[in-house]
Amino acid sequence: MPDFRTLTVPVGIVRILELIFTSVSFSLVASFGHGTHPYWTLCMFVWCFCFCVTFLILVLELTGINTKLPISWDDFTTAFAMLATLLVLAASIIFPTIFARTGYGLFIGASVTSCLAFILYAVEVGLTRAKPGELSGFLSTVPGLLKVLEAFVACIIFSCLRNIGFHFHPGVQWCVAVYSICFIFALVVIIFTIGRLLSLLPAFDKVLCGCNVMAVLMYMTAVVIWPLYSFKNNPRPESCKQSSHCRWDDLVVISFLTCVNLVAYIVDTVYSFRLVFFVSRA
């Protein structure tokens, strides 16, 4: 029998509203026609992806199938809510910046509904996040949510690296190695948590703290080395003023996101040490 209570609890109501606003954003832009701009495609994918996964979560919880899946359901839904928050936030910034400034009514409406969807996903993260003293999965805690953020930021960095030649600069190659190693670790933690495989990792909490410390140290070097190698004798080209997308701007984005991930890893490390060496002993 369907469990309709899953639709009337606060999280269920928020997810229904998420469905409405993501579908409205997608429909408004789709009604304009087909766009070939890569950021157009990205925003459409974000709205469609978030709608489909949210709909799947609602259906699985309504039918009770989620309890039969061999995964940590709470960790999965919390991780997705965090990922959707970041994705829709990116779409809510990119789409108005590039397309809605034309003043076209459908684009403005899509931008507004996308912003509302972002707020709803952020509310869902707040509702599903572990409260102090509450037993829950790792991804429901602050360090778990930060792991999703760290992996997401690394993905954006990789997307900016696609048009940048870094093969002849050892310093930049080191930075790419930093991004890759830390991303792989964050991804492994997320997958192992959702797949209920953390028991295979001995002393997971302490290993996590050690890896976070290494990530902080590695990102500290990248924060210094990346701008040093990227901007030395490399001023912004004049052609960037006439171009909608400039490779040089990607260097700036990577520098900024490197700082963002450094801050995320520092906060992650502090929370992890607190959970392992203070809360667990209390």
CYANA upper distance limits for C-alpha pairs under 8 A (distance plus 0.5 A):
  1 MET  CA     63 THR  CA      7.40
  2 PRO  CA     62 LEU  CA      5.83
  2 PRO  CA     63 THR  CA      5.36
  2 PRO  CA     64 GLY  CA      7.73
  3 ASP  CA     61 GLU  CA      8.09
  3 ASP  CA     62 LEU  CA      5.54
  3 ASP  CA     63 THR  CA      6.90
  3 ASP  CA     64 GLY  CA      7.67
  4 PHE  CA      8 THR  CA      7.46
  4 PHE  CA     62 LEU  CA      6.68
  5 ARG  CA      9 VAL  CA      6.85
  6 THR  CA     11 VAL  CA      8.49
  6 THR  CA     12 GLY  CA      6.11
  6 THR  CA     58 LEU  CA      8.29
  6 THR  CA     61 GLU  CA      7.12
  6 THR  CA     62 LEU  CA      6.61
  7 LEU  CA     11 VAL  CA      8.33
  7 LEU  CA     12 GLY  CA      4.85
  7 LEU  CA     13 ILE  CA      6.39
  7 LEU  CA     16 ILE  CA      8.23
  7 LEU  CA     58 LEU  CA      8.17
  7 LEU  CA     62 LEU  CA      8.01
  8 THR  CA     12 GLY  CA      6.32
  8 THR  CA     13 ILE  CA      6.40
  9 VAL  CA     13 ILE  CA      6.81
 10 PRO  CA     14 VAL  CA      6.69
 11 VAL  CA     15 ARG  CA      6.71
 11 VAL  CA    124 GLU  CA      6.77
 11 VAL  CA    127 LEU  CA      7.26
 11 VAL  CA    128 THR  CA      8.32
 12 GLY  CA     16 ILE  CA      6.81
 12 GLY  CA     58 LEU  CA      7.90
 13 ILE  CA     17 LEU  CA      6.88
 14 VAL  CA     18 GLU  CA      6.70
 14 VAL  CA    120 LEU  CA      6.74
 14 VAL  CA    121 TYR  CA      8.32
 14 VAL  CA    123 VAL  CA      8.25
 14 VAL  CA    124 GLU  CA      7.23
 15 ARG  CA     19 LEU  CA      6.80
 15 ARG  CA     54 THR  CA      7.12
 15 ARG  CA     58 LEU  CA      8.03
 15 ARG  CA    120 LEU  CA      8.28
 15 ARG  CA    121 TYR  CA      8.43
 15 ARG  CA    124 GLU  CA      8.21
 16 ILE  CA     20 ILE  CA      6.96
 17 LEU  CA     21 PHE  CA      6.78
 17 LEU  CA    117 ALA  CA      8.24
 17 LEU  CA    120 LEU  CA      7.95
 18 GLU  CA     22 THR  CA      6.51
 18 GLU  CA     51 PHE  CA      7.85
 18 GLU  CA     54 THR  CA      8.17
 18 GLU  CA    117 ALA  CA      5.95
 18 GLU  CA    120 LEU  CA      6.74
 18 GLU  CA    121 TYR  CA      7.55
 19 LEU  CA     23 SER  CA      6.48
 19 LEU  CA     51 PHE  CA      5.88
 19 LEU  CA     54 THR  CA      7.33
 19 LEU  CA     55 PHE  CA      7.41
 20 ILE  CA     24 VAL  CA      6.62
 21 PHE  CA     25 SER  CA      6.64
 21 PHE  CA    113 THR  CA      5.86
 21 PHE  CA    114 SER  CA      7.12
 21 PHE  CA    116 LEU  CA      7.46
 21 PHE  CA    117 ALA  CA      6.05
 22 THR  CA     26 PHE  CA      6.70
 22 THR  CA     47 TRP  CA      5.67
 22 THR  CA     48 CYS  CA      7.68
 22 THR  CA     50 CYS  CA      7.74
 22 THR  CA     51 PHE  CA      6.41
 22 THR  CA    113 THR  CA      7.64
 22 THR  CA    114 SER  CA      6.92
 22 THR  CA    117 ALA  CA      6.70
 23 SER  CA     27 SER  CA      6.43
 23 SER  CA     47 TRP  CA      7.45
 23 SER  CA     48 CYS  CA      7.72
 23 SER  CA     51 PHE  CA      7.05
 24 VAL  CA     28 LEU  CA      6.48
 24 VAL  CA    110 ALA  CA      7.51
 24 VAL  CA    113 THR  CA      7.44
 25 SER  CA     29 VAL  CA      6.94
 25 SER  CA     47 TRP  CA      7.48
 25 SER  CA    109 GLY  CA      7.96
 25 SER  CA    110 ALA  CA      4.81
 25 SER  CA    111 SER  CA      7.65
 25 SER  CA    113 THR  CA      6.31
 25 SER  CA    114 SER  CA      6.46
 26 PHE  CA     30 ALA  CA      6.45
 26 PHE  CA     44 MET  CA      6.53
 26 PHE  CA     47 TRP  CA      6.41
 26 PHE  CA     48 CYS  CA      7.21
 26 PHE  CA    110 ALA  CA      7.83
 27 SER  CA     31 SER  CA      6.45
 28 LEU  CA     32 PHE  CA      7.42
 28 LEU  CA    106 LEU  CA      6.16
 28 LEU  CA    107 PHE  CA      7.68
 28 LEU  CA    109 GLY  CA      7.91
 28 LEU  CA    110 ALA  CA      6.44
 29 VAL  CA     33 GLY  CA      7.69
 29 VAL  CA     44 MET  CA      8.35
 29 VAL  CA    106 LEU  CA      7.11
 29 VAL  CA    107 PHE  CA      6.92
 29 VAL  CA    110 ALA  CA      7.13
 30 ALA  CA     34 HIS  CA      7.27
 32 PHE  CA    106 LEU  CA      8.07
 35 GLY  CA     40 TRP  CA      6.68
 35 GLY  CA     41 THR  CA      7.63
 36 THR  CA     40 TRP  CA      7.41
 36 THR  CA     41 THR  CA      7.53
 37 HIS  CA     41 THR  CA      7.00
 38 PRO  CA     42 LEU  CA      6.68
 39 TYR  CA     43 CYS  CA      6.66
 39 TYR  CA     94 ILE  CA      7.74
 39 TYR  CA     95 PHE  CA      7.97
 40 TRP  CA     44 MET  CA      6.80
 40 TRP  CA     95 PHE  CA      7.71
 41 THR  CA     45 PHE  CA      6.57
 42 LEU  CA     46 VAL  CA      6.68
 42 LEU  CA     91 ALA  CA      8.11
 43 CYS  CA     47 TRP  CA      6.87
 43 CYS  CA     91 ALA  CA      5.60
 43 CYS  CA     94 ILE  CA      8.27
 43 CYS  CA     95 PHE  CA      7.32
 44 MET  CA     48 CYS  CA      6.63
 45 PHE  CA     49 PHE  CA      6.25
 46 VAL  CA     50 CYS  CA      6.52
 46 VAL  CA     87 LEU  CA      6.74
 46 VAL  CA     88 VAL  CA      6.99
 46 VAL  CA     91 ALA  CA      7.52
 47 TRP  CA     51 PHE  CA      6.58
 47 TRP  CA     88 VAL  CA      7.62
 48 CYS  CA     52 CYS  CA      6.64
 49 PHE  CA     53 VAL  CA      6.72
 50 CYS  CA     54 THR  CA      6.44
 50 CYS  CA     84 ALA  CA      6.64
 51 PHE  CA     55 PHE  CA      6.52
 52 CYS  CA     56 LEU  CA      6.64
 53 VAL  CA     57 ILE  CA      6.66
 54 THR  CA     58 LEU  CA      6.79
 55 PHE  CA     59 VAL  CA      6.73
 56 LEU  CA     60 LEU  CA      6.59
 57 ILE  CA     61 GLU  CA      6.63
 57 ILE  CA     77 THR  CA      8.14
 58 LEU  CA     62 LEU  CA      6.45
 59 VAL  CA     63 THR  CA      6.64
 60 LEU  CA     64 GLY  CA      6.31
 60 LEU  CA     65 ILE  CA      5.59
 60 LEU  CA     66 ASN  CA      5.72
 61 GLU  CA     65 ILE  CA      6.98
 61 GLU  CA     66 ASN  CA      6.19
 64 GLY  CA     68 LYS  CA      8.18
 65 ILE  CA     69 LEU  CA      7.33
 66 ASN  CA     73 TRP  CA      7.25
 67 THR  CA     73 TRP  CA      8.09
 69 LEU  CA     73 TRP  CA      8.28
 70 PRO  CA    195 GLY  CA      7.57
 70 PRO  CA    196 ARG  CA      8.45
 71 ILE  CA     76 PHE  CA      8.21
 71 ILE  CA    194 ILE  CA      6.02
 71 ILE  CA    195 GLY  CA      5.32
 71 ILE  CA    196 ARG  CA      6.57
 72 SER  CA     76 PHE  CA      6.71
 72 SER  CA    137 GLY  CA      8.13
 72 SER  CA    193 THR  CA      7.69
 72 SER  CA    194 ILE  CA      5.44
 72 SER  CA    195 GLY  CA      6.81
 72 SER  CA    196 ARG  CA      6.56
 73 TRP  CA     77 THR  CA      6.66
 73 TRP  CA    194 ILE  CA      7.79
 74 ASP  CA     78 THR  CA      6.58
 74 ASP  CA    128 THR  CA      8.46
 74 ASP  CA    136 SER  CA      8.46
 74 ASP  CA    137 GLY  CA      7.37
 74 ASP  CA    140 SER  CA      8.03
 75 ASP  CA     79 ALA  CA      6.45
 75 ASP  CA    137 GLY  CA      6.18
 75 ASP  CA    138 PHE  CA      7.49
 75 ASP  CA    139 LEU  CA      5.66
 75 ASP  CA    140 SER  CA      6.57
 75 ASP  CA    193 THR  CA      7.63
 75 ASP  CA    194 ILE  CA      6.26
 76 PHE  CA     80 PHE  CA      6.57
 76 PHE  CA    139 LEU  CA      8.40
 76 PHE  CA    194 ILE  CA      6.20
 77 THR  CA     81 ALA  CA      6.56
 78 THR  CA     82 MET  CA      6.77
 78 THR  CA    125 VAL  CA      6.80
 78 THR  CA    128 THR  CA      6.56
 78 THR  CA    129 ARG  CA      7.49
 78 THR  CA    139 LEU  CA      7.16
 78 THR  CA    140 SER  CA      6.45
 78 THR  CA    145 LEU  CA      8.47
 79 ALA  CA     83 LEU  CA      6.64
 79 ALA  CA    139 LEU  CA      6.74
 79 ALA  CA    140 SER  CA      8.04
 79 ALA  CA    145 LEU  CA      7.27
 79 ALA  CA    148 VAL  CA      7.15
 80 PHE  CA     84 ALA  CA      6.36
 81 ALA  CA     85 THR  CA      6.55
 81 ALA  CA    121 TYR  CA      6.34
 81 ALA  CA    122 ALA  CA      7.91
 81 ALA  CA    124 GLU  CA      6.94
 81 ALA  CA    125 VAL  CA      6.20
 82 MET  CA     86 LEU  CA      6.93
 82 MET  CA    121 TYR  CA      7.86
 82 MET  CA    122 ALA  CA      7.76
 82 MET  CA    125 VAL  CA      6.53
 82 MET  CA    145 LEU  CA      7.19
 82 MET  CA    148 VAL  CA      7.41
 82 MET  CA    149 LEU  CA      8.15
 83 LEU  CA     87 LEU  CA      6.63
 83 LEU  CA    148 VAL  CA      7.10
 83 LEU  CA    149 LEU  CA      7.97
 83 LEU  CA    152 PHE  CA      7.91
 84 ALA  CA     88 VAL  CA      6.36
 84 ALA  CA    118 PHE  CA      8.32
 84 ALA  CA    121 TYR  CA      7.07
 85 THR  CA     89 LEU  CA      6.46
 85 THR  CA    118 PHE  CA      6.00
 85 THR  CA    119 ILE  CA      8.27
 85 THR  CA    121 TYR  CA      5.62
 85 THR  CA    122 ALA  CA      6.14
 86 LEU  CA     90 ALA  CA      6.69
 86 LEU  CA    118 PHE  CA      8.45
 86 LEU  CA    149 LEU  CA      8.20
 86 LEU  CA    152 PHE  CA      8.20
 87 LEU  CA     91 ALA  CA      6.80
 88 VAL  CA     92 SER  CA      6.39
 88 VAL  CA    114 SER  CA      7.18
 88 VAL  CA    115 CYS  CA      8.07
 88 VAL  CA    117 ALA  CA      7.60
 88 VAL  CA    118 PHE  CA      5.86
 89 LEU  CA     93 ILE  CA      6.80
 89 LEU  CA    114 SER  CA      8.49
 89 LEU  CA    115 CYS  CA      7.64
 89 LEU  CA    118 PHE  CA      6.16
 90 ALA  CA     94 ILE  CA      6.51
 91 ALA  CA     95 PHE  CA      6.20
 91 ALA  CA    114 SER  CA      7.86
 92 SER  CA     96 PRO  CA      7.13
 92 SER  CA    111 SER  CA      6.46
 92 SER  CA    114 SER  CA      6.03
 92 SER  CA    115 CYS  CA      6.03
 92 SER  CA    118 PHE  CA      8.12
 93 ILE  CA     97 THR  CA      6.70
 94 ILE  CA     98 ILE  CA      6.65
 95 PHE  CA     99 PHE  CA      6.01
 95 PHE  CA    100 ALA  CA      6.93
 95 PHE  CA    111 SER  CA      7.18
 96 PRO  CA    100 ALA  CA      4.77
 96 PRO  CA    101 ARG  CA      6.60
 96 PRO  CA    107 PHE  CA      7.95
 96 PRO  CA    108 ILE  CA      7.63
 96 PRO  CA    111 SER  CA      6.35
 97 THR  CA    101 ARG  CA      6.79
 99 PHE  CA    107 PHE  CA      7.29
100 ALA  CA    104 TYR  CA      6.89
100 ALA  CA    107 PHE  CA      5.42
100 ALA  CA    108 ILE  CA      5.76
100 ALA  CA    111 SER  CA      7.64
103 GLY  CA    107 PHE  CA      8.00
103 GLY  CA    108 ILE  CA      7.40
104 TYR  CA    108 ILE  CA      6.93
105 GLY  CA    109 GLY  CA      6.67
106 LEU  CA    110 ALA  CA      6.62
107 PHE  CA    111 SER  CA      6.64
108 ILE  CA    112 VAL  CA      6.81
109 GLY  CA    113 THR  CA      6.79
110 ALA  CA    114 SER  CA      6.48
111 SER  CA    115 CYS  CA      6.76
112 VAL  CA    116 LEU  CA      6.88
113 THR  CA    117 ALA  CA      6.64
114 SER  CA    118 PHE  CA      6.73
115 CYS  CA    119 ILE  CA      6.90
116 LEU  CA    120 LEU  CA      6.81
117 ALA  CA    121 TYR  CA      6.74
118 PHE  CA    122 ALA  CA      6.70
119 ILE  CA    123 VAL  CA      6.68
120 LEU  CA    124 GLU  CA      6.73
121 TYR  CA    125 VAL  CA      6.83
122 ALA  CA    126 GLY  CA      6.92
123 VAL  CA    127 LEU  CA      6.71
124 GLU  CA    128 THR  CA      6.58
125 VAL  CA    129 ARG  CA      6.24
128 THR  CA    140 SER  CA      7.31
129 ARG  CA    140 SER  CA      5.26
129 ARG  CA    141 THR  CA      6.65
129 ARG  CA    142 VAL  CA      8.28
130 ALA  CA    134 GLU  CA      6.64
130 ALA  CA    135 LEU  CA      7.95
130 ALA  CA    136 SER  CA      6.64
130 ALA  CA    140 SER  CA      5.61
130 ALA  CA    141 THR  CA      5.84
136 SER  CA    140 SER  CA      6.99
136 SER  CA    141 THR  CA      8.24
137 GLY  CA    141 THR  CA      7.75
137 GLY  CA    193 THR  CA      8.26
138 PHE  CA    143 PRO  CA      8.08
138 PHE  CA    144 GLY  CA      5.95
138 PHE  CA    193 THR  CA      7.38
139 LEU  CA    143 PRO  CA      7.72
139 LEU  CA    144 GLY  CA      4.27
139 LEU  CA    145 LEU  CA      6.16
139 LEU  CA    147 LYS  CA      8.45
139 LEU  CA    190 ILE  CA      7.89
139 LEU  CA    193 THR  CA      7.71
140 SER  CA    144 GLY  CA      6.53
140 SER  CA    145 LEU  CA      7.04
141 THR  CA    145 LEU  CA      6.79
142 VAL  CA    146 LEU  CA      6.60
142 VAL  CA    268 ASP  CA      8.06
142 VAL  CA    271 TYR  CA      7.81
143 PRO  CA    147 LYS  CA      6.75
143 PRO  CA    268 ASP  CA      5.66
143 PRO  CA    269 THR  CA      8.46
143 PRO  CA    271 TYR  CA      6.86
143 PRO  CA    272 SER  CA      6.96
144 GLY  CA    148 VAL  CA      7.28
144 GLY  CA    190 ILE  CA      8.30
145 LEU  CA    149 LEU  CA      6.96
146 LEU  CA    150 GLU  CA      6.51
146 LEU  CA    264 ALA  CA      7.00
146 LEU  CA    265 TYR  CA      8.26
146 LEU  CA    268 ASP  CA      6.85
147 LYS  CA    151 ALA  CA      6.71
147 LYS  CA    186 ALA  CA      6.10
147 LYS  CA    187 LEU  CA      8.41
147 LYS  CA    189 VAL  CA      8.36
147 LYS  CA    190 ILE  CA      7.77
147 LYS  CA    268 ASP  CA      8.42
148 VAL  CA    152 PHE  CA      6.61
148 VAL  CA    186 ALA  CA      7.92
148 VAL  CA    190 ILE  CA      7.91
149 LEU  CA    153 VAL  CA      6.63
149 LEU  CA    264 ALA  CA      8.23
150 GLU  CA    154 ALA  CA      6.70
150 GLU  CA    183 PHE  CA      7.74
150 GLU  CA    186 ALA  CA      7.61
150 GLU  CA    261 ASN  CA      6.40
150 GLU  CA    264 ALA  CA      7.24
150 GLU  CA    265 TYR  CA      8.01
151 ALA  CA    155 CYS  CA      6.79
151 ALA  CA    183 PHE  CA      5.88
151 ALA  CA    186 ALA  CA      6.50
151 ALA  CA    187 LEU  CA      7.08
152 PHE  CA    156 ILE  CA      7.05
153 VAL  CA    157 ILE  CA      6.83
153 VAL  CA    257 LEU  CA      7.12
153 VAL  CA    260 VAL  CA      8.48
153 VAL  CA    261 ASN  CA      7.30
154 ALA  CA    158 PHE  CA      6.72
154 ALA  CA    179 TYR  CA      6.73
154 ALA  CA    180 SER  CA      8.28
154 ALA  CA    183 PHE  CA      6.64
154 ALA  CA    261 ASN  CA      8.37
155 CYS  CA    159 SER  CA      6.77
156 ILE  CA    160 CYS  CA      6.87
157 ILE  CA    161 LEU  CA      6.79
157 ILE  CA    179 TYR  CA      8.45
157 ILE  CA    253 VAL  CA      8.29
157 ILE  CA    254 ILE  CA      6.09
157 ILE  CA    257 LEU  CA      7.50
158 PHE  CA    162 ARG  CA      7.18
160 CYS  CA    164 ILE  CA      8.04
160 CYS  CA    250 ASP  CA      6.02
160 CYS  CA    251 LEU  CA      8.22
160 CYS  CA    253 VAL  CA      8.17
160 CYS  CA    254 ILE  CA      7.44
161 LEU  CA    165 GLY  CA      8.45
161 LEU  CA    250 ASP  CA      8.04
163 ASN  CA    247 ARG  CA      7.31
164 ILE  CA    247 ARG  CA      7.53
166 PHE  CA    170 PRO  CA      8.50
166 PHE  CA    172 VAL  CA      6.42
166 PHE  CA    173 GLN  CA      6.69
167 HIS  CA    173 GLN  CA      7.22
169 HIS  CA    173 GLN  CA      6.68
169 HIS  CA    229 TYR  CA      7.95
170 PRO  CA    174 TRP  CA      6.72
171 GLY  CA    175 CYS  CA      7.06
171 GLY  CA    225 ILE  CA      6.69
171 GLY  CA    226 TRP  CA      7.63
171 GLY  CA    229 TYR  CA      7.06
172 VAL  CA    176 VAL  CA      6.81
172 VAL  CA    225 ILE  CA      7.60
172 VAL  CA    226 TRP  CA      6.38
172 VAL  CA    229 TYR  CA      7.00
172 VAL  CA    230 SER  CA      8.08
173 GLN  CA    177 ALA  CA      6.73
174 TRP  CA    178 VAL  CA      6.73
174 TRP  CA    222 ALA  CA      8.19
175 CYS  CA    179 TYR  CA      6.80
175 CYS  CA    221 THR  CA      8.44
175 CYS  CA    222 ALA  CA      5.68
175 CYS  CA    225 ILE  CA      7.78
175 CYS  CA    226 TRP  CA      6.93
176 VAL  CA    180 SER  CA      6.63
177 ALA  CA    181 ILE  CA      6.48
178 VAL  CA    182 CYS  CA      6.61
178 VAL  CA    215 ALA  CA      8.36
178 VAL  CA    218 MET  CA      6.64
178 VAL  CA    219 TYR  CA      7.26
178 VAL  CA    222 ALA  CA      7.73
179 TYR  CA    183 PHE  CA      6.47
180 SER  CA    184 ILE  CA      6.60
181 ILE  CA    185 PHE  CA      6.83
182 CYS  CA    186 ALA  CA      6.73
182 CYS  CA    215 ALA  CA      6.71
183 PHE  CA    187 LEU  CA      6.57
184 ILE  CA    188 VAL  CA      6.58
185 PHE  CA    189 VAL  CA      6.79
186 ALA  CA    190 ILE  CA      6.81
187 LEU  CA    191 ILE  CA      6.63
188 VAL  CA    192 PHE  CA      6.42
189 VAL  CA    193 THR  CA      6.50
190 ILE  CA    194 ILE  CA      6.74
191 ILE  CA    195 GLY  CA      6.41
192 PHE  CA    196 ARG  CA      6.41
192 PHE  CA    197 LEU  CA      5.25
192 PHE  CA    198 LEU  CA      6.10
193 THR  CA    197 LEU  CA      6.68
193 THR  CA    198 LEU  CA      6.41
197 LEU  CA    201 LEU  CA      8.16
198 LEU  CA    204 PHE  CA      7.54
199 SER  CA    204 PHE  CA      8.49
203 ALA  CA    207 VAL  CA      6.70
204 PHE  CA    208 LEU  CA      6.44
205 ASP  CA    209 CYS  CA      6.84
205 ASP  CA    272 SER  CA      8.04
205 ASP  CA    276 VAL  CA      6.88
206 LYS  CA    210 GLY  CA      6.75
206 LYS  CA    276 VAL  CA      7.66
207 VAL  CA    211 CYS  CA      6.64
208 LEU  CA    212 ASN  CA      6.56
208 LEU  CA    272 SER  CA      8.02
209 CYS  CA    213 VAL  CA      6.77
209 CYS  CA    269 THR  CA      6.69
209 CYS  CA    272 SER  CA      6.43
209 CYS  CA    273 PHE  CA      6.86
210 GLY  CA    214 MET  CA      6.87
211 CYS  CA    215 ALA  CA      6.57
212 ASN  CA    216 VAL  CA      6.68
212 ASN  CA    265 TYR  CA      6.90
212 ASN  CA    266 ILE  CA      8.33
212 ASN  CA    268 ASP  CA      7.65
212 ASN  CA    269 THR  CA      5.96
213 VAL  CA    217 LEU  CA      6.85
213 VAL  CA    266 ILE  CA      8.49
213 VAL  CA    269 THR  CA      6.93
214 MET  CA    218 MET  CA      6.59
215 ALA  CA    219 TYR  CA      6.47
215 ALA  CA    265 TYR  CA      7.33
216 VAL  CA    220 MET  CA      6.56
216 VAL  CA    262 LEU  CA      6.64
216 VAL  CA    265 TYR  CA      6.28
216 VAL  CA    266 ILE  CA      6.65
217 LEU  CA    221 THR  CA      7.11
218 MET  CA    222 ALA  CA      6.93
219 TYR  CA    223 VAL  CA      6.54
219 TYR  CA    258 THR  CA      7.57
219 TYR  CA    261 ASN  CA      8.17
219 TYR  CA    262 LEU  CA      6.11
220 MET  CA    224 VAL  CA      7.24
220 MET  CA    262 LEU  CA      7.29
221 THR  CA    225 ILE  CA      6.47
222 ALA  CA    226 TRP  CA      5.97
222 ALA  CA    258 THR  CA      7.67
223 VAL  CA    227 PRO  CA      7.60
223 VAL  CA    255 SER  CA      7.38
223 VAL  CA    258 THR  CA      6.55
223 VAL  CA    259 CYS  CA      6.71
223 VAL  CA    262 LEU  CA      8.42
224 VAL  CA    228 LEU  CA      6.92
225 ILE  CA    229 TYR  CA      6.65
226 TRP  CA    230 SER  CA      6.32
226 TRP  CA    255 SER  CA      7.23
227 PRO  CA    231 PHE  CA      6.07
227 PRO  CA    232 LYS  CA      8.14
227 PRO  CA    251 LEU  CA      8.44
227 PRO  CA    255 SER  CA      6.88
228 LEU  CA    232 LYS  CA      6.31
230 SER  CA    234 ASN  CA      7.57
230 SER  CA    251 LEU  CA      7.25
231 PHE  CA    235 PRO  CA      7.14
236 ARG  CA    240 CYS  CA      7.71
236 ARG  CA    248 TRP  CA      6.80
237 PRO  CA    248 TRP  CA      8.08
238 GLU  CA    242 GLN  CA      8.44
239 SER  CA    243 SER  CA      6.95
240 CYS  CA    244 SER  CA      8.09
240 CYS  CA    245 HIS  CA      7.82
240 CYS  CA    246 CYS  CA      5.86
240 CYS  CA    248 TRP  CA      8.32
245 HIS  CA    249 ASP  CA      8.09
246 CYS  CA    250 ASP  CA      7.51
247 ARG  CA    251 LEU  CA      7.54
248 TRP  CA    252 VAL  CA      7.48
249 ASP  CA    253 VAL  CA      6.85
250 ASP  CA    254 ILE  CA      6.63
251 LEU  CA    255 SER  CA      6.73
252 VAL  CA    256 PHE  CA      6.74
253 VAL  CA    257 LEU  CA      6.59
254 ILE  CA    258 THR  CA      6.44
255 SER  CA    259 CYS  CA      7.08
256 PHE  CA    260 VAL  CA      6.87
257 LEU  CA    261 ASN  CA      6.61
258 THR  CA    262 LEU  CA      6.66
259 CYS  CA    263 VAL  CA      6.80
260 VAL  CA    264 ALA  CA      6.75
261 ASN  CA    265 TYR  CA      6.56
262 LEU  CA    266 ILE  CA      6.69
263 VAL  CA    267 VAL  CA      6.74
264 ALA  CA    268 ASP  CA      6.47
265 TYR  CA    269 THR  CA      6.44
266 ILE  CA    270 VAL  CA      6.77
267 VAL  CA    271 TYR  CA      6.70
268 ASP  CA    272 SER  CA      6.51
269 THR  CA    273 PHE  CA      6.59
270 VAL  CA    274 ARG  CA      6.68
271 TYR  CA    275 LEU  CA      6.66
272 SER  CA    276 VAL  CA      6.60
273 PHE  CA    277 PHE  CA      6.19
273 PHE  CA    278 PHE  CA      7.94
274 ARG  CA    278 PHE  CA      5.62
274 ARG  CA    279 VAL  CA      6.73
275 LEU  CA    279 VAL  CA      5.37
275 LEU  CA    280 SER  CA      6.56
276 VAL  CA    280 SER  CA      6.00
276 VAL  CA    281 ARG  CA      8.25
277 PHE  CA    281 ARG  CA      6.82
278 PHE  CA    282 ALA  CA      6.68
